[in-house]
């Protein structure tokens, strides 16, 4: 969504530079001066519909896409702590649509490790850009899944579930407070509802002291 780099095309679709040039020559892709590739939205929808006819190929493509951008979110979050912060934010500005699609798929597929890796980068970006509602929507969707899984499985919880729940609860509380201070309608209710979420996450962490690290 919103274009892609040659590196993303290679990792997600196995498409090399020769393949990309061929698609550009046929006017199926365009390439910017910065080397970023774009596909017309109607063409993207047509290609997505064709891909959806092969459920296995679709699932593999979604998994590869999510894996690439989950790693990117983790790298962006790490890079933003240093002197590259401005560059990282600019990179995320053009990739946030891909990152959000990857996040939604990660939530829907129940990838706990992916959630743990991606949540800090995604929510930090939404905070930087003061996109409170987008951040809350992303965190609430993840929390609903995680809390339902916690209730379904019961203790003893796996380390992966503890880590994902701890990070999800923290980001939900954090964004809720930030949004309510900024006056976003309904955010104060989210912040209040997040308090029990944090308590449940802390209870899970206490039960795993010495058993696994929550980061």
Secondary structure, DSSP 8 states (H G I E B T S, - for coil): ---B-HHHHHHHH---HHHHHHHHHTTSSEE-TTS-EE--HHHHHHHHHHHTTSHHHHHHHHHHHHHHHHHHHHHHHHHTTTTTHHHHHHHHHHHHHHHHHHHHHHHHHT-HHHHHHHHHHHHHHHHHTT-HHHHHHHHHHHHHHHHHHHHHH-SS--HHHHHHHHHHHHHHHHHHHHHHHTT-TTHHHHHHHHHHHHHHHHHHHHTTTTT----
